[in-house]
């Protein structure tokens, strides 16, 4: 199936393989916004902070619970924007290579 000789594939064989297997491309799929946010919250440290929020509410400390919740939300926002900035150059580079 992959056998070739020293000269490479013939034009007919290349066309046949292109028709059979299609182009060799990486399909870019961006994760939905809510899935990105959920993945930031689905980790050990946010779980512990969320547990601390519930415990603070249970003992009547709403101000402390609100502060912890604000810190969790700030962390999620910061992580999201850092990840989106880090991915932009790789997407741009990939598009340059394709064209």
C-alpha positions in Angstrom: 0.0 0.0 0.0 2.8 2.4 0.8 5.4 0.9 -1.4 7.3 3.2 -3.7 10.5 3.1 -5.6 13.5 5.5 -5.6 11.7 7.9 -8.0 8.6 8.3 -5.9 5.0 7.8 -7.0 3.9 8.0 -10.5 1.3 10.6 -11.4 -1.3 7.9 -11.9 -0.6 6.4 -8.5 -0.6 9.8 -6.8 -4.0 10.5 -8.3 -5.4 7.1 -7.3 -4.2 7.6 -3.7 -5.6 11.1 -3.6 -9.0 9.8 -4.8 -8.9 6.9 -2.4 -7.6 8.6 0.8 -8.1 12.3 0.1 -5.8 15.1 0.9 -3.4 14.9 3.8 -4.8 17.7 5.9 -5.2 18.5 9.6 -8.8 19.7 10.3 -8.8 22.6 12.6 -11.6 22.3 15.2 -11.9 24.9 17.8 -13.4 23.9 21.2 -16.7 25.7 22.0 -16.5 28.6 24.5 -18.4 26.8 27.2 -16.3 23.7 26.9 -13.2 25.8 27.3 -14.6 27.4 30.5 -15.8 24.0 31.8 -12.3 22.5 31.2 -10.8 25.3 33.3 -13.2 24.5 36.2 -12.7 20.7 35.9 -9.4 20.5 37.7 -8.3 19.7 41.3 -7.6 23.3 42.5 -10.9 24.8 41.3 -12.7 21.8 42.9 -11.0 22.6 46.2 -11.9 26.3 45.9 -15.5 25.4 45.0 -15.7 23.2 48.1 -14.4 26.1 50.1 -17.1 28.3 48.7 -19.8 25.9 49.8 -18.3 25.5 53.2 -18.1 29.2 53.7 -21.7 29.5 52.7 -22.6 26.7 55.1 -21.0 28.4 58.0 -22.6 31.8 57.1 -19.5 33.5 55.7 -21.0 34.9 52.5 -18.3 37.6 52.1 -15.5 35.1 52.1 -17.4 32.8 49.8 -17.9 35.7 47.4 -14.2 36.6 47.5 -13.2 33.0 46.7 -15.8 32.8 43.9 -14.4 36.1 42.4 -10.9 34.6 42.5 -12.0 31.4 40.8 -13.8 33.4 38.1 -10.7 35.7 37.7 -8.5 32.6 37.3 -10.8 31.1 34.7 -10.9 34.3 32.7 -7.1 34.7 32.9 -6.5 31.1 31.8 -8.9 31.5 28.9 -7.3 34.6 27.6 -3.8 33.3 28.0 -4.7 30.1 26.2 -6.3 32.0 23.3 -3.3 34.3 23.0 -1.0 31.3 23.0 -3.0 29.5 20.2 -3.1 32.6 17.9 0.5 32.3 16.6 0.2 28.6 15.9 -3.0 29.1 13.9 -1.4 31.9 12.0 1.7 29.9 11.3 -0.4 26.9 10.2 -2.4 29.1 7.8 0.9 30.5 6.3 2.2 27.0 5.7 -1.1 26.0 4.0 -1.0 29.0 1.6 
